[in-house]
Amino acid sequence: MAILIGVAVLFFGAKRIPELARSLGLAKGEYEMAVSEVRSPSEAERDMDRGGMTEDVADEAE
């Protein structure tokens, strides 16, 4: 780990390390948000599960 940090400091310079870490954190957050959007069903998929009915109509049909 220390070797990796040392190489990063030599390659990018000490001033850019916080900027790079911030960018990596933002990218990770965007990635996780996109993955959660893909895994959760969309509104259209939920409508199809209800037979194309809106939630109010589906509740009345039951």
C-alpha positions as CSV (number, residue, x, y, z in Angstrom):
1,M,0.0,0.0,0.0
2,A,2.8,2.4,0.9
3,I,4.5,1.7,-2.4
4,L,1.3,2.5,-4.3
5,I,1.0,5.8,-2.5
6,G,4.6,6.6,-3.1
7,V,4.3,5.9,-6.8
8,A,1.1,8.0,-7.0
9,V,2.9,10.9,-5.3
10,L,5.8,10.6,-7.7
11,F,3.6,10.3,-10.8
12,F,0.9,12.9,-10.1
13,G,2.5,15.1,-7.4
14,A,1.4,15.7,-3.9
15,K,-0.9,18.6,-4.8
16,R,-3.1,16.5,-7.2
17,I,-3.6,13.5,-4.9
18,P,-6.7,15.0,-3.0
19,E,-8.2,16.1,-6.4
20,L,-7.8,12.6,-7.8
21,A,-9.2,11.0,-4.6
22,R,-12.2,13.3,-4.8
23,S,-12.8,12.5,-8.5
24,L,-12.5,8.8,-7.8
25,G,-15.1,9.1,-5.0
26,L,-17.5,11.0,-7.2
27,A,-17.1,8.4,-10.0
28,K,-17.7,5.6,-7.5
29,G,-20.9,7.3,-6.3
30,E,-22.2,7.8,-9.8
31,Y,-21.4,4.2,-10.6
32,E,-23.2,2.9,-7.5
33,M,-26.2,5.1,-8.3
34,A,-26.4,3.8,-11.9
35,V,-26.2,0.2,-10.7
36,S,-29.0,0.7,-8.2
37,E,-31.2,2.3,-10.9
38,V,-30.6,-0.8,-13.1
39,R,-31.4,-3.2,-10.3
40,S,-34.6,-1.5,-9.2
41,P,-37.6,-1.9,-11.4
42,S,-38.6,1.2,-13.3
43,E,-42.1,2.8,-13.2
44,A,-42.9,1.3,-16.6
45,E,-42.0,-2.2,-15.4
46,R,-44.2,-1.8,-12.3
47,D,-47.0,-0.7,-14.5
48,M,-46.6,-3.8,-16.7
49,D,-46.7,-6.0,-13.5
50,R,-50.1,-4.4,-12.7
51,G,-51.3,-5.2,-16.2
52,G,-50.7,-1.6,-17.5
53,M,-52.9,0.0,-14.9
54,T,-51.8,2.8,-12.7
55,E,-51.4,2.1,-9.0
56,D,-54.8,3.7,-8.1
57,V,-56.7,1.7,-10.7
58,A,-54.8,-1.5,-9.7
59,D,-55.8,-1.0,-6.0
60,E,-59.5,-0.5,-7.1
61,A,-59.4,-3.6,-9.3
62,E,-58.3,-5.8,-6.3
